[in-house]
Amino acid sequence: MYKVLIVDDEEFIVKSLLMGTDWNSCGFEVAGSARDGVEAYEKICRIKPDLVFTDIRMPGMSGLELIKNIQAIHKDILFVVISGYAEFAYARKALDYGAVGYCLKPFDDEEITKVLKKAAKILINGGRKEKPDIIPLLEEETPEARHQLDSYFTSNGIAEGDKIVIVASIGKELTFENKQYTAIKTGSSKTIYIGKYEDFSSIAHSIETIPEGVKGVGIYEGAYSAFSMRKYIDEAFTLAYQFFTTGTRKITNGINGNNIDIETLMVKYENAFTKMDLSELVRHLDNFYKNAVDGRLSIKHAMNIFNSYVKFSIRNLGEDCYEEYVYNFDDLCYLFIDMYTMVEYIKEKITGFMGTNINVLTDEVRNEYFKKIINYINQNFFKDISIRSLAQDFVINPNYISQLFRKELGMTFTDYITKMRMNYAKELLQKTEYSQGEIAAKCGYSDYFYFIRVFKKTTGVTPGQFRHKE
């Protein structure tokens, strides 16, 4: 059993913790209590507890002073702060001094149990505190998230305002010799590497040949700020995805788009759809491709080009074409090998729309066949599945599959597979200790950020909030 000392100047608080907590089931036993910081300091030195629950405001020596003084001589003792003040300034100070938890009065039994389990895990690991899960923190815009990000990067030698270099890679992980940097996985095949400019810039920019197994590398520079990191990472990955637009595996540190007005080109492209001007559309698509190969367009532009075609399809073929809409870079790369195949696909489709009628194979499909499709999805929902891939695998028109989903199930394909994935994600969050990144991959999402956004849109809370709530 690990030993616990409870420190509070109010006797009923000590008794409520002592009597209202199932210490033994979490692997702890209460070895004593103290009524102020000075008495606590003496007992800690004598008893040497593994964990101390301490109030903040006490006579003689405050809880924060107690933590600071004990940490100077016994770094292996863990602290949990208990307070009636729901102020982040106290929590931040306590975390700065090394506390592993912050509990508000009156106590919540589940919260106390959660803190005890966290402390037990640290003690079992020899006192090593777990690194924070950086991915969810980058999505949040709260003072707590900012503090944890700042603490994480400070421990890696990066402070507010430092000039940093961010390298994003897609595919096999990179290695940099003799340079200090931080590596963070943001997807099953995506990694970012972050280092201070003076330590990391020369090696990052000296990459001349893209390693085997890597599709693309993007390099972005900026001044470190916790709330700017998400934007910086997005910019670095946008550069890394230049392999899609240019059609070649490459290293990119900027988009050469200064001499073109992409917004004006997009307006003309969409106007050509409105006017049903086939020759003008083909001309714009050829122009887009030429600029892409020359490195003047990003994958964001490619997504806009494709989705403009989808909007045109919706107007001409009905709502079932919503299934083709792409929401992230990975979806686009799954549909097409590169910009060339995407442009050729759009040209082929719009030529068909404007030149001939599309035959939907409704008479050749039966409901029994749809059951086979559903069974396949149920067994493979965690894999890369789309209306297009189902159409190819089952040799059936994708629009008809969409119609069957609405007719038989009253929902779209996207709704159905998202529901299955979210139910599975909730089960994993409730019943396993997998990280959110691991759960995203197991549910079929290669992009962790996209998984978090879909989960929050579906459930109203982030995966982390759902796990803690449950």
SULGIHU-V642764 format. One record per residue. RES is the residue in one small letter. OMEGA is omega in degrees with one decimal (999 if undefined). Layout:
res:RES omega:OMEGA
res:RES omega:OMEGA
//
This chain:
res:m omega:174.8
res:y omega:-176.0
res:k omega:-179.4
res:v omega:171.6
res:l omega:179.8
res:i omega:-176.7
res:v omega:176.8
res:d omega:-178.0
res:d omega:176.7
res:e omega:-173.5
res:e omega:-176.8
res:f omega:176.4
res:i omega:178.3
res:v omega:-178.6
res:k omega:-179.3
res:s omega:176.4
res:l omega:-176.6
res:l omega:-174.5
res:m omega:-173.4
res:g omega:-177.5
res:t omega:177.3
res:d omega:-174.4
res:w omega:-173.5
res:n omega:-177.6
res:s omega:179.0
res:c omega:177.2
res:g omega:-178.0
res:f omega:171.0
res:e omega:-178.9
res:v omega:-176.9
res:a omega:179.9
res:g omega:178.8
res:s omega:178.7
res:a omega:-175.0
res:r omega:176.3
res:d omega:-175.3
res:g omega:-178.8
res:v omega:177.8
res:e omega:-179.8
res:a omega:-179.9
res:y omega:-179.3
res:e omega:-178.4
res:k omega:178.3
res:i omega:179.8
res:c omega:-177.9
res:r omega:-175.6
res:i omega:-174.8
res:k omega:178.7
res:p omega:176.4
res:d omega:-175.3
res:l omega:178.9
res:v omega:169.8
res:f omega:-176.5
res:t omega:172.4
res:d omega:178.3
res:i omega:-175.2
res:r omega:179.8
res:m omega:178.1
res:p omega:175.2
res:g omega:-179.4
res:m omega:-179.0
res:s omega:178.8
res:g omega:179.2
res:l omega:176.8
res:e omega:178.8
res:l omega:179.6
res:i omega:-177.8
res:k omega:-177.5
res:n omega:-179.5
res:i omega:-180.0
res:q omega:-180.0
res:a omega:-177.5
res:i omega:179.6
res:h omega:-175.2
res:k omega:-176.4
res:d omega:179.0
res:i omega:-178.8
res:l omega:-179.7
res:f omega:170.1
res:v omega:-178.8
res:v omega:175.3
res:i omega:-175.0
res:s omega:174.6
res:g omega:-176.6
res:y omega:-179.0
res:a omega:-178.8
res:e omega:-176.5
res:f omega:-179.4
res:a omega:178.2
res:y omega:-178.8
res:a omega:-178.8
res:r omega:-179.9
res:k omega:179.6
res:a omega:178.6
res:l omega:177.6
res:d omega:-178.8
res:y omega:174.8
res:g omega:178.5
res:a omega:-179.3
res:v omega:180.0
res:g omega:-178.7
res:y omega:-175.2
res:c omega:-179.5
res:l omega:172.2
res:k omega:-7.1
res:p omega:-170.4
res:f omega:172.9
res:d omega:-175.6
res:d omega:-178.9
res:e omega:179.9
res:e omega:178.5
res:i omega:179.8
res:t omega:179.8
res:k omega:179.1
res:v omega:179.1
res:l omega:178.7
res:k omega:177.8
res:k omega:179.7
res:a omega:179.7
res:a omega:179.9
res:k omega:178.4
res:i omega:-179.3
res:l omega:177.8
res:i omega:179.7
res:n omega:177.1
res:g omega:177.7
res:g omega:-179.8
res:r omega:179.6
res:k omega:-179.6
res:e omega:173.9
res:k omega:-180.0
res:p omega:175.4
res:d omega:-170.4
res:i omega:-174.1
res:i omega:178.9
res:p omega:-179.0
res:l omega:179.3
res:l omega:-179.8
res:e omega:-175.6
res:e omega:176.8
res:e omega:-179.6
res:t omega:176.9
res:p omega:179.8
res:e omega:-179.9
res:a omega:179.7
res:r omega:179.8
res:h omega:-179.1
res:q omega:176.6
res:l omega:179.0
res:d omega:179.7
res:s omega:-178.9
res:y omega:-176.4
res:f omega:175.3
res:t omega:178.5
res:s omega:177.2
res:n omega:172.7
res:g omega:-178.3
res:i omega:-178.5
res:a omega:179.7
res:e omega:177.4
res:g omega:178.3
res:d omega:174.7
res:k omega:-176.0
res:i omega:175.0
res:v omega:177.7
res:i omega:176.8
res:v omega:177.8
res:a omega:178.6
res:s omega:177.3
res:i omega:-176.0
res:g omega:-179.1
res:k omega:-179.0
res:e omega:178.6
res:l omega:172.8
res:t omega:178.8
res:f omega:-176.1
res:e omega:171.3
res:n omega:177.3
res:k omega:-179.8
res:q omega:178.2
res:y omega:177.1
res:t omega:178.8
res:a omega:-179.8
res:i omega:175.9
res:k omega:178.1
res:t omega:178.8
res:g omega:-176.9
res:s omega:179.0
res:s omega:-177.7
res:k omega:-177.6
res:t omega:172.0
res:i omega:179.6
res:y omega:-173.7
res:i omega:178.5
res:g omega:176.4
res:k omega:-174.7
res:y omega:-175.8
res:e omega:-178.8
res:d omega:-164.2
res:f omega:-171.9
res:s omega:-175.0
res:s omega:-178.8
res:i omega:-179.7
res:a omega:-177.4
res:h omega:-179.7
res:s omega:177.9
res:i omega:-177.7
res:e omega:-178.8
res:t omega:-179.5
res:i omega:-176.5
res:p omega:177.3
res:e omega:179.9
res:g omega:177.5
res:v omega:-179.8
res:k omega:-177.1
res:g omega:178.2
res:v omega:177.1
res:g omega:-178.4
res:i omega:-178.4
res:y omega:-179.2
res:e omega:178.2
res:g omega:177.3
res:a omega:-174.2
res:y omega:171.1
res:s omega:-176.0
res:a omega:-176.7
res:f omega:178.4
res:s omega:-173.1
res:m omega:-179.0
res:r omega:178.7
res:k omega:-179.6
res:y omega:-179.4
res:i omega:177.2
res:d omega:-179.5
res:e omega:-179.6
res:a omega:179.8
res:f omega:175.2
res:t omega:177.2
res:l omega:-178.7
res:a omega:-178.3
res:y omega:176.8
res:q omega:176.0
res:f omega:-179.9
res:f omega:-175.4
res:t omega:-177.8
res:t omega:-179.6
res:g omega:179.8
res:t omega:174.1
res:r omega:-174.0
res:k omega:175.1
res:i omega:-173.8
res:t omega:175.0
res:n omega:176.7
res:g omega:176.3
res:i omega:-178.2
res:n omega:-175.2
res:g omega:-175.3
res:n omega:-173.8
res:n omega:174.6
res:i omega:178.4
res:d omega:-174.0
res:i omega:-179.5
res:e omega:178.0
res:t omega:178.4
res:l omega:179.8
res:m omega:178.4
res:v omega:179.3
res:k omega:178.5
res:y omega:-179.7
res:e omega:176.1
res:n omega:178.4
res:a omega:174.6
res:f omega:-178.8
res:t omega:-178.3
res:k omega:-177.7
res:m omega:-177.9
res:d omega:-174.5
res:l omega:-177.3
res:s omega:178.6
res:e omega:178.7
res:l omega:179.6
res:v omega:178.8
res:r omega:179.3
res:h omega:-180.0
res:l omega:177.2
res:d omega:178.9
res:n omega:176.3
res:f omega:-177.4
res:y omega:179.3
res:k omega:178.9
res:n omega:179.1
res:a omega:179.9
res:v omega:179.5
res:d omega:177.1
res:g omega:-176.7
res:r omega:178.8
res:l omega:176.6
res:s omega:178.2
res:i omega:174.2
res:k omega:177.2
res:h omega:179.9
res:a omega:177.5
res:m omega:179.8
res:n omega:178.9
res:i omega:-179.0
res:f omega:-177.5
res:n omega:173.2
res:s omega:174.7
res:y omega:-179.6
res:v omega:178.4
res:k omega:175.8
res:f omega:179.8
res:s omega:179.6
res:i omega:-179.5
res:r omega:-174.4
res:n omega:-176.1
res:l omega:179.5
res:g omega:-171.2
res:e omega:-178.1
res:d omega:-178.8
res:c omega:175.3
res:y omega:-178.1
res:e omega:-177.3
res:e omega:-176.3
res:y omega:179.8
res:v omega:-174.5
res:y omega:178.5
res:n omega:-175.4
res:f omega:-177.3
res:d omega:177.5
res:d omega:-178.7
res:l omega:-180.0
res:c omega:176.6
res:y omega:-179.1
res:l omega:-173.6
res:f omega:178.9
res:i omega:-177.0
res:d omega:-178.2
res:m omega:-178.3
res:y omega:-178.7
res:t omega:177.5
res:m omega:-179.5
res:v omega:179.9
res:e omega:177.8
res:y omega:-179.8
res:i omega:179.9
res:k omega:179.1
res:e omega:-177.3
res:k omega:-176.9
res:i omega:175.0
res:t omega:177.2
res:g omega:-179.1
res:f omega:-172.2
res:m omega:-176.0
res:g omega:-177.1
res:t omega:175.7
res:n omega:178.4
res:i omega:179.6
res:n omega:176.6
res:v omega:-171.2
res:l omega:-176.7
res:t omega:-175.2
res:d omega:-175.3
res:e omega:-176.4
res:v omega:177.7
res:r omega:-178.3
res:n omega:177.8
res:e omega:178.0
res:y omega:178.3
res:f omega:177.0
res:k omega:177.7
res:k omega:178.6
res:i omega:179.7
res:i omega:178.7
res:n omega:178.6
res:y omega:179.5
res:i omega:-179.0
res:n omega:-178.1
res:q omega:-173.9
res:n omega:-174.7
res:f omega:-178.4
res:f omega:177.8
res:k omega:176.4
res:d omega:179.4
res:i omega:176.4
res:s omega:175.0
res:i omega:-178.3
res:r omega:-179.2
res:s omega:176.7
res:l omega:179.6
res:a omega:179.3
res:q omega:-176.9
res:d omega:-175.9
res:f omega:176.8
res:v omega:-177.1
res:i omega:-178.8
res:n omega:-177.8
res:p omega:179.0
res:n omega:179.9
res:y omega:176.0
res:i omega:178.5
res:s omega:179.3
res:q omega:179.7
res:l omega:178.0
res:f omega:-179.8
res:r omega:-176.5
res:k omega:-173.5
res:e omega:-173.8
res:l omega:179.5
res:g omega:178.9
res:m omega:177.8
res:t omega:175.3
res:f omega:-179.6
res:t omega:178.0
res:d omega:-175.7
res:y omega:-176.3
res:i omega:176.2
res:t omega:178.5
res:k omega:179.3
res:m omega:-178.5
res:r omega:-179.7
res:m omega:176.7
res:n omega:178.8
res:y omega:179.0
res:a omega:179.5
res:k omega:178.8
res:e omega:179.0
res:l omega:178.3
res:l omega:-178.1
res:q omega:-166.8
res:k omega:-179.3
res:t omega:176.5
res:e omega:175.7
res:y omega:174.5
res:s omega:179.6
res:q omega:177.4
res:g omega:178.8
res:e omega:179.4
res:i omega:177.9
res:a omega:-179.1
res:a omega:-179.0
res:k omega:179.7
res:c omega:175.8
res:g omega:-179.7
res:y omega:179.3
res:s omega:179.8
res:d omega:-175.9
res:y omega:-179.1
res:f omega:180.0
res:y omega:177.5
res:f omega:-179.3
res:i omega:-179.1
res:r omega:178.8
res:v omega:-179.2
res:f omega:-178.8
res:k omega:178.8
res:k omega:-176.7
res:t omega:-172.5
res:t omega:-177.9
res:g omega:179.1
res:v omega:176.0
res:t omega:177.1
res:p omega:179.4
res:g omega:178.4
res:q omega:178.6
res:f omega:-178.9
res:r omega:-179.3
res:h omega:-179.9
res:k omega:-178.4
res:e omega:999
//
